[in-house]
């Protein structure tokens, strides 16, 4: 799951980005409206937007309209702001934001609000992804076989999510890298292959009933293990 965080306070942005990554999210952090406008026009798309209102080059609310105009009409938007007056909250919601959280806030509350807006009709399909004995819970960010949780690092979980969202179809390397790494992340040449290799072993050990196949020169696909 990929979120766009637009926040110009460096310390808050760094802390919030790190906390969101601990919830197994890919975070693209930007600090201006102009940079965010470019990101919203990229084909990758976002599952949620977390927007500060008071940004160096304007009001973050302007990005809500742009998100709707760039084919991301259903993407949920949560405003993060020090403006806590009633008229500010009303203005934000009237302009198309889905929720409004006043600073300071606990990351746990932000995640609860994020899960809530993602469950709304027209946003992320909140139903778990299933294949073989494997179930991937998109909202709670966990993979299970039966009742057993499969522990794995964040980037392996993101690889698994990207493959299961396109189960039975080849996912190109570039698409997988976009799903796993944020803007500005340093990507080592063999990093993706290493993630996939470890994920394969983990799924096999858990008897997940799925296989990850390498499509040489293109990417990877996941499918149910044949009997």
Order of alpha helices (4+ residues) and beta strands (2+ residues): beta-alpha-beta-alpha-beta-beta-beta-alpha-beta-alpha-beta-alpha-beta-beta-beta-beta-alpha-beta-alpha-alpha-beta-beta
